[in-house]
Amino acid sequence: MIVCGIDPGLNGGMAFLGGKKPLCMRVPVETYKIAGKRKKFIDLVSIVETLSDHKPDAVFIEKQQPMPGQGVSSTFQ
């Protein structure tokens, strides 16, 4: 049984356990220039390809929520 855990966000990560050996990686991010500014976005195509390659039996995604004193927009990046 292969299990995948995902910490979402621009600085998040993915881990696969139960295969031949554990695999940990950062969530893939692409940078685009929009209106003269560099913006980072999660690369969903790469995430889907990675999930297709490893074929996990279960995927768990961390629930995001703001902490006291933390702004909502910074929480969901």
Sequence and secondary structure as in RCSB ss.txt:
>XXXX:A:sequence
MIVCGIDPGLNGGMAFLGGKKPLCMRVPVETYKIAGKRKKFIDLVSIVETLSDHKPDAVFIEKQQPMPGQGVSST
FQ
>XXXX:A:secstr
  EEEEE STT EEEEESSSS EEEE  EEEEEETTEEEEEE HHHHHHHHHHH  SEEEE      TT  HHHH
T 
